[in-house]
Amino acid sequence: MQAFELSAIDRRRLRDAKSYVEFLRVPALSIGLYVLPPGGVDPQKPHAEDEVYYVIRGQGMIRIGDEDREVRAGSVVLAPAKMPHRFHSITEELQILVFFAPAEGTNA
């Protein structure tokens, strides 16, 4: 069994001074924790894999293609493979679980 505590993952992310840390990887799936501060810039580029975001806490906007949508705790959003996307207009720190299927970089 693999089990994780988000508080421990976030401590590791802070220790490594990163906004994103992957904590699970199997061939068909990878999962990471992504944190963006209020007013932060999301430097993402499109990925070759489908990506699902689950917002744990915070508030902001996400742009996928040419569509914008508000996100907050409980939001679940799909960013299809190769589709431009990024978070913006972040008003409260966003803490986001990121699911790649298949695992990030698999289709690169």
DSSP file with accessible surface (Angstrom, degrees, kcal/mol):
  #  RESIDUE AA STRUCTURE BP1 BP2  ACC     N-H-->O    O-->H-N    N-H-->O    O-->H-N    TCO  KAPPA ALPHA  PHI   PSI    X-CA   Y-CA   Z-CA
    1    1 A M              0   0  221      0, 0.0     2,-0.5     0, 0.0     0, 0.0   0.000 360.0 360.0 360.0 140.8    0.0    0.0    0.0
    2    2 A Q        +     0   0  128      2,-0.0     2,-0.3    22,-0.0    22,-0.0  -0.980 360.0 169.7-114.8 128.6    1.1    3.5   -0.7
    3    3 A A        -     0   0   76     -2,-0.5     2,-0.3     2,-0.0     0, 0.0  -0.983  10.7-164.3-138.5 149.6   -0.4    6.2    1.5
    4    4 A F        -     0   0   84     -2,-0.3     2,-0.5    20,-0.0     3,-0.1  -0.955  16.5-144.3-137.5 151.4    0.4    9.9    1.8
    5    5 A E     >  -     0   0  135     -2,-0.3     4,-2.0     1,-0.1     3,-0.4  -0.977  14.3-147.0-114.9 122.8   -0.2   12.8    4.1
    6    6 A L  H  > S+     0   0   58     -2,-0.5     4,-2.9     1,-0.2     5,-0.2   0.849  97.8  59.9 -59.7 -33.6   -0.5   16.2    2.4
    7    7 A S  H  > S+     0   0   70      1,-0.2     4,-2.1     2,-0.2    -1,-0.2   0.919 107.5  45.5 -62.9 -39.7    1.1   18.0    5.3
    8    8 A A  H  > S+     0   0   43     -3,-0.4     4,-2.1     2,-0.2    -1,-0.2   0.897 112.9  50.5 -69.3 -39.3    4.3   15.9    4.9
    9    9 A I  H  X S+     0   0    9     -4,-2.0     4,-2.4     2,-0.2    -2,-0.2   0.924 110.5  49.6 -63.7 -42.5    4.3   16.5    1.1
   10   10 A D  H  X S+     0   0   25     -4,-2.9     4,-2.7     1,-0.2    -2,-0.2   0.898 107.7  53.7 -66.7 -37.0    3.9   20.2    1.6
   11   11 A R  H  X S+     0   0  156     -4,-2.1     4,-2.7    -5,-0.2    -1,-0.2   0.924 109.8  48.6 -60.8 -42.0    6.8   20.3    4.1
   12   12 A R  H  X S+     0   0   85     -4,-2.1     4,-2.3     2,-0.2    -2,-0.2   0.922 110.4  51.1 -63.5 -41.8    9.0   18.6    1.5
   13   13 A R  H  <>S+     0   0   21     -4,-2.4     5,-2.1     1,-0.2     4,-0.4   0.937 112.8  45.4 -60.7 -46.0    7.8   21.0   -1.2
   14   14 A L  H ><5S+     0   0  103     -4,-2.7     3,-1.2     1,-0.2    -2,-0.2   0.913 110.9  53.0 -64.5 -44.1    8.7   24.0    1.1
   15   15 A R  H 3<5S+     0   0  175     -4,-2.7    -1,-0.2     1,-0.3    -2,-0.2   0.896 113.1  43.9 -57.5 -40.5   12.1   22.4    2.1
   16   16 A D  T 3<5S-     0   0   65     -4,-2.3    -1,-0.3    -5,-0.2    -2,-0.2   0.450 108.6-128.2 -85.6  -1.0   13.0   22.0   -1.6
   17   17 A A  T < 5 +     0   0   92     -3,-1.2     2,-0.3    -4,-0.4    -3,-0.2   0.902  61.5 137.1  53.6  48.6   11.7   25.6   -2.3
   18   18 A K      < -     0   0  119     -5,-2.1    -1,-0.2    -6,-0.1    -2,-0.1  -0.893  57.4-146.4-122.0 154.2    9.5   24.3   -5.2
   19   19 A S  S    S+     0   0   53     -2,-0.3    16,-2.6     1,-0.2     2,-0.4   0.717  90.2  40.0 -87.3 -21.6    5.9   25.1   -6.2
   20   20 A Y  E     +A   34   0A  51     14,-0.2     2,-0.4    -7,-0.1    14,-0.2  -0.989  60.2 176.4-132.0 135.8    5.3   21.6   -7.5
   21   21 A V  E     -A   33   0A  10     12,-2.1    12,-2.7    -2,-0.4     2,-0.4  -0.987  21.2-142.6-138.1 124.8    6.4   18.2   -6.0
   22   22 A E  E     +A   32   0A  55     -2,-0.4    10,-0.3    10,-0.3     3,-0.1  -0.711  22.7 171.2 -81.6 136.7    5.4   14.8   -7.5
   23   23 A F  E     +     0   0A  33      8,-2.7     2,-0.4    -2,-0.4     9,-0.2   0.473  61.0  41.6-126.6  -5.1    4.7   12.2   -4.8
   24   24 A L  E     +A   31   0A  24      7,-1.6     7,-2.3     2,-0.0     2,-0.3  -0.988  56.7 172.5-144.2 134.1    3.3    9.3   -6.7
   25   25 A R  E     +A   30   0A 119     -2,-0.4     5,-0.2     5,-0.2     3,-0.0  -0.953  10.1 150.6-145.3 122.8    4.3    7.7  -10.0
   26   26 A V  E >   -A   29   0A  56      3,-2.8     3,-1.3    -2,-0.3    77,-0.3  -0.882  60.0 -95.0-133.5 165.9    3.1    4.6  -11.7
   27   27 A P  T 3  S+     0   0  116      0, 0.0    76,-1.5     0, 0.0    79,-0.1   0.879 122.7  38.9 -55.0 -38.6    3.0    4.0  -15.5
   28   28 A A  T 3  S+     0   0   71     74,-0.3     2,-0.3     1,-0.1    -3,-0.0   0.534 124.3  22.4 -90.8  -4.1   -0.6    5.0  -15.9
   29   29 A L  E <   -A   26   0A  55     -3,-1.3    -3,-2.8    73,-0.2     2,-0.3  -0.989  49.8-171.7-161.8 142.5   -0.7    7.9  -13.4
   30   30 A S  E     -AB  25 100A   0     70,-2.0    70,-3.0    -2,-0.3     2,-0.4  -0.985  12.7-163.2-135.9 150.1    1.4   10.5  -11.6
   31   31 A I  E     +AB  24  99A  20     -7,-2.3    -8,-2.7    -2,-0.3    -7,-1.6  -0.994  12.4 168.3-133.8 139.4    0.2   12.8   -8.8
   32   32 A G  E     -AB  22  98A   0     66,-2.3    66,-2.9    -2,-0.4     2,-0.5  -0.911  32.9-116.7-142.7 169.6    1.8   15.9   -7.4
   33   33 A L  E     -AB  21  97A   0    -12,-2.7   -12,-2.1    -2,-0.3     2,-0.4  -0.950  27.9-170.6-110.7 128.7    1.1   18.9   -5.1
   34   34 A Y  E     -AB  20  96A  14     62,-2.9    62,-3.1    -2,-0.5     2,-0.4  -0.980   1.8-173.3-122.8 129.3    1.1   22.4   -6.7
   35   35 A V  E     - B   0  95A   5    -16,-2.6    60,-0.2    -2,-0.4    58,-0.1  -0.991   3.5-177.8-128.8 128.5    1.0   25.6   -4.7
   36   36 A L  E     - B   0  94A   6     58,-2.1    58,-2.7    -2,-0.4     3,-0.1  -0.992  20.7-133.4-125.4 132.5    0.7   29.1   -6.1
   37   37 A P    >   -     0   0   67      0, 0.0     3,-2.7     0, 0.0    53,-0.2  -0.319  42.3 -74.6 -79.4 164.7    0.7   32.2   -3.9
   38   38 A P  T 3  S+     0   0   78      0, 0.0    53,-0.2     0, 0.0     3,-0.1  -0.321 124.9  12.1 -54.8 134.6   -1.7   35.1   -4.2
   39   39 A G  T 3  S+     0   0   64     51,-2.5    50,-0.1     1,-0.2    52,-0.1   0.485  99.8 151.3  73.8   3.1   -0.8   37.1   -7.3
   40   40 A G    <   -     0   0   17     -3,-2.7     2,-0.5    50,-0.1    50,-0.4  -0.132  44.9-123.3 -67.9 161.5    1.5   34.3   -8.3
   41   41 A V        -     0   0  122     -3,-0.1    47,-0.1    47,-0.1    -1,-0.1  -0.925  11.5-148.2-109.1 129.4    2.5   33.5  -11.9
   42   42 A D        -     0   0    5     45,-0.7    -6,-0.0    -2,-0.5    -2,-0.0  -0.863  11.0-171.2 -97.3 108.2    1.8   30.0  -13.3
   43   43 A P        +     0   0   93      0, 0.0    -1,-0.1     0, 0.0    43,-0.1   0.253  31.6 145.3 -87.4  17.0    4.6   29.3  -15.8
   44   44 A Q        -     0   0   38     43,-0.1    41,-0.1     1,-0.0    -2,-0.1  -0.109  32.3-161.1 -58.8 150.9    3.1   26.1  -17.2
   45   45 A K        -     0   0  158      1,-0.1    38,-0.1    39,-0.1    37,-0.1  -0.853  42.6 -74.9-120.3 159.2    3.3   25.0  -20.8
   46   46 A P        -     0   0   66      0, 0.0     2,-0.3     0, 0.0    35,-0.1  -0.207  48.7-141.3 -55.5 145.4    1.0   22.4  -22.3
   47   47 A H        -     0   0   34     36,-0.3    35,-3.9     2,-0.2    36,-0.2  -0.730  14.8-128.8-105.7 158.5    1.7   18.8  -21.4
   48   48 A A  S    S+     0   0   26     -2,-0.3     2,-0.3    33,-0.2    33,-0.1   0.524  90.8  65.5 -83.2  -5.4    1.5   15.7  -23.6
   49   49 A E  S    S-     0   0    5     31,-0.1    33,-0.3     1,-0.0    -2,-0.2  -0.829  94.5 -98.3-115.0 154.5   -0.8   14.0  -21.0
   50   50 A D  E     -C  101   0A  77     51,-1.3    51,-2.1    -2,-0.3     2,-0.4  -0.410  42.5-158.0 -63.6 148.0   -4.3   14.7  -19.8
   51   51 A E  E     -CD 100  79A   4     28,-1.9    28,-3.5    49,-0.2     2,-0.4  -0.998  11.2-164.2-137.3 132.2   -4.2   16.6  -16.5
   52   52 A V  E     -CD  99  78A  49     47,-2.8    47,-2.9    -2,-0.4     2,-0.4  -0.969   8.2-157.1-117.4 133.2   -6.8   16.9  -13.7
   53   53 A Y  E     -CD  98  77A   0     24,-3.0    24,-2.2    -2,-0.4     2,-0.5  -0.927   7.2-170.7-108.6 134.6   -6.7   19.5  -11.0
   54   54 A Y  E     -CD  97  76A  92     43,-2.5    43,-3.0    -2,-0.4     2,-0.7  -0.983  19.5-142.5-121.0 115.4   -8.4   19.2   -7.7
   55   55 A V  E     -C   96   0A   1     20,-2.7    19,-3.1    -2,-0.5    41,-0.2  -0.693  18.8-178.4 -82.5 116.5   -8.3   22.5   -5.7
   56   56 A I  E     -     0   0A  42     39,-2.8     2,-0.3    -2,-0.7    -1,-0.2   0.885  67.6 -17.2 -79.0 -44.5   -7.8   21.7   -2.0
   57   57 A R  E    S+C   95   0A 108     38,-1.4    38,-2.3    16,-0.1    -1,-0.3  -0.982  95.6  53.4-156.4 164.1   -7.9   25.3   -0.9
   58   58 A G  E     -     0   0A  10     -2,-0.3    15,-0.9    36,-0.2     2,-0.3  -0.446  61.0-103.6 103.9-176.2   -7.6   28.9   -2.2
   59   59 A Q  E     +CE  92  72A  58     33,-1.6    33,-1.9    13,-0.2    32,-1.7  -0.990  50.3 106.4-154.5 141.9   -9.2   30.9   -4.9
   60   60 A G  E     - E   0  71A   3     11,-2.1    11,-2.8    -2,-0.3     2,-0.3  -0.931  55.4 -77.9 179.9-156.4   -8.3   32.1   -8.4
   61   61 A M  E     -CE  88  70A  54     27,-2.7    27,-2.7    -2,-0.3     2,-0.4  -0.903  24.9-153.6-128.5 155.5   -8.9   31.6  -12.1
   62   62 A I  E     -CE  87  69A   2      7,-2.5     7,-2.2    -2,-0.3     2,-0.5  -0.991   5.4-155.5-128.2 139.8   -7.8   29.0  -14.6
   63   63 A R  E     +CE  86  68A  86     23,-2.9    23,-1.9    -2,-0.4     2,-0.5  -0.975  12.1 179.5-112.1 125.7   -7.6   29.5  -18.3
   64   64 A I  E >   -CE  85  67A  28      3,-2.6     3,-2.1    -2,-0.5     2,-0.3  -0.989  68.9 -38.2-125.8 118.6   -7.8   26.5  -20.6
   65   65 A G  T 3  S-     0   0   29     19,-3.1    14,-0.0    -2,-0.5    -2,-0.0  -0.516 126.6 -28.8  63.4-121.2   -7.6   27.2  -24.3
   66   66 A D  T 3  S+     0   0  131     -2,-0.3     2,-0.4    -3,-0.1    -1,-0.2   0.148 119.0  98.6-111.6  19.7   -9.6   30.5  -24.6
   67   67 A E  E <   -E   64   0A 145     -3,-2.1    -3,-2.6     2,-0.0     2,-0.4  -0.898  53.9-158.8-111.5 137.9  -11.9   29.8  -21.6
   68   68 A D  E     +E   63   0A  67     -2,-0.4     2,-0.3    -5,-0.2    -5,-0.2  -0.874  12.5 177.1-110.2 146.6  -11.6   31.2  -18.1
   69   69 A R  E     -E   62   0A 130     -7,-2.2    -7,-2.5    -2,-0.4     2,-0.2  -0.992  30.0-117.2-148.2 139.6  -13.2   29.7  -15.0
   70   70 A E  E     -E   61   0A  77     -2,-0.3     2,-0.3    -9,-0.2    -9,-0.3  -0.499  31.7-163.6 -71.2 142.6  -13.1   30.5  -11.3
   71   71 A V  E     +E   60   0A   0    -11,-2.8   -11,-2.1    -2,-0.2     2,-0.3  -0.969  18.3 151.5-128.4 147.5  -11.6   27.8   -9.1
   72   72 A R  E >   -E   59   0A 122     -2,-0.3     3,-2.8   -13,-0.2   -17,-0.3  -0.915  58.1 -37.2-156.9 177.7  -11.8   27.4   -5.3
   73   73 A A  T 3  S+     0   0   61    -15,-0.9   -17,-0.2     1,-0.3   -16,-0.1  -0.168 129.8  23.0 -47.5 126.8  -11.7   24.6   -2.7
   74   74 A G  T 3  S+     0   0   44    -19,-3.1    -1,-0.3     1,-0.3     2,-0.1   0.222  87.8 136.3  98.1 -12.5  -13.5   21.6   -4.2
   75   75 A S    <   -     0   0   12     -3,-2.8   -20,-2.7   -20,-0.2     2,-0.4  -0.453  34.4-166.0 -69.6 140.2  -13.1   22.6   -7.9
   76   76 A V  E     +D   54   0A  91    -22,-0.2     2,-0.4    -2,-0.1   -22,-0.2  -0.999  11.3 178.2-127.1 126.4  -12.1   19.8  -10.3
   77   77 A V  E     -D   53   0A  16    -24,-2.2   -24,-3.0    -2,-0.4     2,-0.5  -0.992  20.8-143.5-135.3 137.2  -10.9   20.8  -13.7
   78   78 A L  E     -D   52   0A  95     -2,-0.4   -26,-0.2   -26,-0.2   -28,-0.0  -0.866   7.7-168.0 -99.1 128.8   -9.6   18.8  -16.7
   79   79 A A  E     -D   51   0A   0    -28,-3.5   -28,-1.9    -2,-0.5     3,-0.1  -0.945  25.5-138.1-110.2 102.6   -6.8   20.2  -18.9
   80   80 A P    >   -     0   0   46      0, 0.0     3,-2.0     0, 0.0   -33,-0.2  -0.234  34.8 -78.5 -61.4 153.0   -6.7   18.0  -22.0
   81   81 A A  T 3  S+     0   0   37      1,-0.3   -33,-0.2   -33,-0.1   -31,-0.2  -0.175 114.7   7.2 -50.5 137.2   -3.3   16.9  -23.4
   82   82 A K  T 3  S+     0   0  159    -35,-3.9    -1,-0.3   -33,-0.3   -34,-0.1   0.429  94.4 130.6  69.8   3.3   -1.6   19.6  -25.4
   83   83 A M    <   -     0   0   70     -3,-2.0   -36,-0.3   -36,-0.2    -1,-0.2  -0.751  64.1-116.3 -88.2 126.7   -4.1   22.3  -24.5
   84   84 A P        +     0   0   74      0, 0.0   -19,-3.1     0, 0.0     2,-0.3  -0.378  49.4 159.3 -59.4 137.7   -2.6   25.6  -23.3
   85   85 A H  E     + C   0  64A  11    -21,-0.2     2,-0.3   -41,-0.1   -21,-0.2  -0.986  13.5 161.8-159.2 153.4   -3.6   26.3  -19.7
   86   86 A R  E     - C   0  63A 107    -23,-1.9   -23,-2.9    -2,-0.3     2,-0.3  -0.943  35.1-113.3-168.8 152.2   -2.6   28.2  -16.6
   87   87 A F  E     + C   0  62A   1     -2,-0.3   -45,-0.7   -25,-0.2     2,-0.3  -0.668  43.9 161.6 -85.4 148.2   -3.8   29.6  -13.3
   88   88 A H  E     + C   0  61A  28    -27,-2.7   -27,-2.7    -2,-0.3     3,-0.2  -0.942  44.6  43.3-155.8 173.9   -4.1   33.3  -12.9
   89   89 A S  E    S-     0   0A  78     -2,-0.3     2,-0.5     1,-0.2    -1,-0.1   0.889  70.0-174.6  50.2  47.6   -5.8   36.1  -10.9
   90   90 A I  E     +     0   0A   7    -50,-0.4   -51,-2.5   -30,-0.2   -30,-0.3  -0.612  18.2 169.9 -80.2 118.2   -4.9   34.2   -7.7
   91   91 A T  E     +     0   0A  94    -32,-1.7     2,-0.3    -2,-0.5   -31,-0.2   0.672  69.7  29.4-102.5 -23.9   -6.5   35.9   -4.7
   92   92 A E  E    S- C   0  59A 103    -33,-1.9   -33,-1.6   -55,-0.1    -1,-0.3  -0.996 105.3 -83.5-134.7 139.9   -5.9   33.2   -2.0
   93   93 A E  E     -     0   0A  70     -2,-0.3     2,-0.5   -35,-0.2   -33,-0.1  -0.111  46.7-138.2 -44.6 126.0   -3.0   30.7   -2.0
   94   94 A L  E     -B   36   0A   0    -58,-2.7   -58,-2.1   -36,-0.2     2,-0.5  -0.802  18.6-172.4 -92.0 126.5   -4.0   27.8   -4.3
   95   95 A Q  E     -BC  35  57A  14    -38,-2.3   -39,-2.8    -2,-0.5   -38,-1.4  -0.990  19.2-180.0-116.3 119.3   -3.1   24.3   -3.1
   96   96 A I  E     -BC  34  55A   0    -62,-3.1   -62,-2.9    -2,-0.5     2,-0.5  -0.967  29.9-141.9-131.3 132.0   -3.8   21.9   -5.9
   97   97 A L  E     -BC  33  54A  27    -43,-3.0   -43,-2.5    -2,-0.4     2,-0.5  -0.806  25.5-156.5 -85.5 133.1   -3.6   18.1   -6.4
   98   98 A V  E     -BC  32  53A   2    -66,-2.9   -66,-2.3    -2,-0.5     2,-0.5  -0.962   8.5-168.7-118.5 123.7   -2.4   17.4   -9.9
   99   99 A F  E     -BC  31  52A  62    -47,-2.9   -47,-2.8    -2,-0.5     2,-0.4  -0.965   1.8-167.3-114.3 122.1   -3.2   14.1  -11.6
  100  100 A F  E     -BC  30  51A   3    -70,-3.0   -70,-2.0    -2,-0.5   -49,-0.2  -0.926  14.9-137.4-107.0 135.8   -1.5   13.2  -14.9
  101  101 A A  E    S+ C   0  50A  46    -51,-2.1   -51,-1.3    -2,-0.4     2,-0.2  -0.974  92.6  19.0-138.4 121.2   -2.7   10.2  -17.0
  102  102 A P  S    S-     0   0   38      0, 0.0   -74,-0.3     0, 0.0   -72,-0.2   0.719 126.6 -75.8 -64.8-174.3   -0.6    8.6  -18.1
  103  103 A A    >   -     0   0    1    -76,-1.5     3,-2.3   -77,-0.3     4,-0.3  -0.080  64.0 -83.7 -52.3 144.7    2.3    9.6  -15.8
  104  104 A E  T 3  S+     0   0   56      1,-0.3    -1,-0.1    -4,-0.2   -75,-0.1  -0.215 116.4  17.7 -52.7 133.4    3.7   13.1  -16.6
  105  105 A G  T >  S+     0   0   44     -3,-0.1     3,-0.9     1,-0.0    -1,-0.3   0.295  90.4 113.1  87.0  -8.1    6.3   12.9  -19.4
  106  106 A T  T <  S+     0   0   73     -3,-2.3    -2,-0.1     1,-0.2    -3,-0.1   0.895  83.4  37.9 -63.1 -40.4    5.2    9.5  -20.6
  107  107 A N  T 3         0   0   90     -4,-0.3    -1,-0.2    -5,-0.1    -3,-0.1   0.356 360.0 360.0 -93.7   4.2    3.9   10.8  -23.9
  108  108 A A    <         0   0  116     -3,-0.9   -61,-0.0     0, 0.0    -4,-0.0  -0.198 360.0 360.0 -66.6 360.0    6.8   13.3  -24.4
